[in-house]
Amino acid sequence: MAVNPYQKYKTQAIMTASPGDLTLMLYDGCIKQMNLALLHIEENNHELKNNAIQKAEAILTELMSTLDMSYELSNNLFQIYEYVYRLLILANISNDTEKLNEAINRITEIRDAWEEAIKIERKVAYDNTGDGA
């Protein structure tokens, strides 16, 4: 069996990623699936739309399950994830691109904030090593 180099790279990237980077990958995957769902609605392909939305829902469920609920921020994120999950259900039932676009926008905002937090955390860690002086 031939090894797909892209799949090997992707697997390696996941296996060596930090928890923050893994979360970023989940956001990216969720956004990708929601965008695919939009495309499939436009193409009138209900089966592929449903599959993409179900994958996005599974990612949201994973994001919800990894939250440490002892923090207020986690409670706020949980409510947003829950809201987006409901938007996905409604979009799936009625092929509502407006609801799907709202879901994409909400997750994209969180994803972008998460990416910025990772950058800040890395800068602080680098500056604290003494190498950044």
Secondary structure, 3 states (H helix, E strand, C coil): CCCCHHHHHHHHHHHHCCHHHHHHHHHHHHHHHHHHHHHHHHCCCHHHHHHHHHHHHHHHHHHHHCCCCCCHHHHHHHHHHHHHHHHHHHHHHHCCHHHHHHHHHHHHHHHHHHHHHHHHHHHHHHHHCCCCC
